[in-house]
Amino acid sequence: MELLHVIPGRPGFEHRTLRCTNCGVIYEAQAPADPIDSEVLGWFHSGLKPPE
C-alpha cells in the first residue's frame, strides 16, 4: 500500500487515502491521529529530565 493523502478528520483522527501498489485499488480509512505533535516534541528537546 502507498499512502496518498492524510487530512485531519474528527477530533483525534486522520482521514487517510491509500492505494494498492499491485492492483491500484484506492482505500480510504479513518485512523487515530499521531499523539506526538509538534507541541509535545518541545518537551523532549527542552532538557527536562524524568523524576528519579
Secondary structure, 3 states (H helix, E strand, C coil): CEEEEEEECCCCEEEEEEECCCCCCEEEEEEECCCCCHHHHHHHCCCCCCCC
